Amino acid sequence: MGTSVPLKWAQNALQADVEVDDPDHLLYLAESATLLTVDKANQEIKFFHQLLQEYFAACELGRRVEMGVPAAQYWPEGWWQATGWEETAVLLAGMQTGISAWLQDTHPVLACRALTEGIHEAEQVARVQTALIAAFASPAPPKIRAEAGRVINRIGDPRPGVGVKDGLPDIAWGEPVPPGSYTIGGDEKARNSLDEKTIHLKYTFKLAKYPVTNAQFAAFMTQGYDQRQWWTDAGWEWKGERTAPDEYGDADFRLSNHPRIYVRWYEAWAFTQWLTVQYRQRGWLQDDWIIRLPTQEEWEIAARYLDHRIYPWGDEFDSNKANTLEGDGISQTTSVGLYPMGIQHELNLYDLSGNIWEWCLTISATGNNSLAEDSAHVLRGGSWSNGDYDARCTSRFAGNPDRKSDLIGFRVVCLPGG
């Protein structure tokens, strides 16, 4: 019946349920108290304040929950299909316990809201986290999945490789790329593809499973940003009196599990040098291994492993597999790992296409992997604001080392290097 009911229905209900002799007088009193609005012209009645309606709807919903009515009855087409019961459920969560548990398997986003906006139930946190992570791989449209990726930050994203562990960035590594011969380049449909050539790789390397997140970069900001030993000479000169990186204005870009943006090449490099030492000190990295930015060759070998593919998942573009311009109108970064359908399966790597461009060690103009050349560096992977053309594994962009953008972040690699 929506937000209003027929006046006759209300009169009959009052006589039947409340047993009043004069329902019109009772309705008059309720209207005088600004509880109800009686529309005699249309013979309808509704609550004066929407919140009153929500309150009584929440009371009735609570009664049905206690009767064992499942949440799926209110969201029969899936949690991503709004039904109008969303705010009622959140209101109910402030009135009685157990609502987050009732919601978690049917509507994980709402379960998280119930947990953080209603009565907090600590034992529910892990269950709701698990339900939200499962939602990343649901049939929901990407824009709706993105909301799951945002809301999980309210209770913490527990996925390995996304946050921090014992105060340091918790980097999860993909599977190792072994020594061997790998073909890269040669894609006429890509932006600035390399000419086709074979790389004879003589060492093993592992790319990080995800780009570096805001939570992980924040650890460097507080522990290493001001220390000279991590920076190149040009980077330290550029840093000058800066005590922290620039921050992007939109808070949704700064959520803990989103990739760090607005990061310059100088800062990304300093992060890797700091992290190498911290990991060695903790015993998390062999003494003869290093962490650094990947070269453009390493990045492309990993993205196209093993079969010279066009995208990390195969040869056909699919907007359900990457956060790109063709997507569901997200128009910003998303949580890392939000597109499990776009994983590079052989190496277990996420977000190699879309979300953010990723800084590489390589100098764009010369192809050298040199710290001595203070020139533009290669960027790989495309971003949320670029199309499938830039999301191809072979596409390359470039940026000066002091460039910042809401499209640019980075991923790290670990490999033997003394």
Secondary structure as UniProt FT lines:
FT   TURN            2..3
FT   STRAND          4..6
FT   HELIX           7..13
FT   HELIX           14..18
FT   HELIX           23..32
FT   TURN            33..34
FT   STRAND          36..39
FT   TURN            40..43
FT   STRAND          44..47
FT   HELIX           50..67
FT   HELIX           71..73
FT   TURN            76..77
FT   TURN            79..80
FT   HELIX           86..93
FT   TURN            94..95
FT   TURN            97..98
FT   HELIX           99..103
FT   TURN            104..106
FT   HELIX           108..117
FT   HELIX           122..124
FT   HELIX           125..135
FT   TURN            136..137
FT   HELIX           142..151
FT   HELIX           152..154
FT   TURN            160..162
FT   STRAND          164..165
FT   TURN            166..167
FT   STRAND          168..169
FT   STRAND          180..184
FT   TURN            188..189
FT   TURN            191..192
FT   STRAND          197..201
FT   STRAND          205..208
FT   HELIX           214..223
FT   TURN            224..226
FT   HELIX           228..230
FT   HELIX           233..239
FT   TURN            240..241
FT   HELIX           251..254
FT   TURN            256..257
FT   HELIX           265..282
FT   TURN            287..288
FT   STRAND          289..292
FT   HELIX           296..304
FT   TURN            305..308
FT   TURN            312..313
FT   TURN            319..320
FT   TURN            325..326
FT   TURN            336..337
FT   HELIX           340..342
FT   TURN            345..348
FT   STRAND          357..363
FT   TURN            364..366
FT   STRAND          377..380
FT   TURN            384..385
FT   HELIX           388..391
FT   TURN            393..394
FT   STRAND          396..399
FT   TURN            401..402
FT   TURN            406..407
FT   STRAND          408..409
FT   STRAND          413..416
//
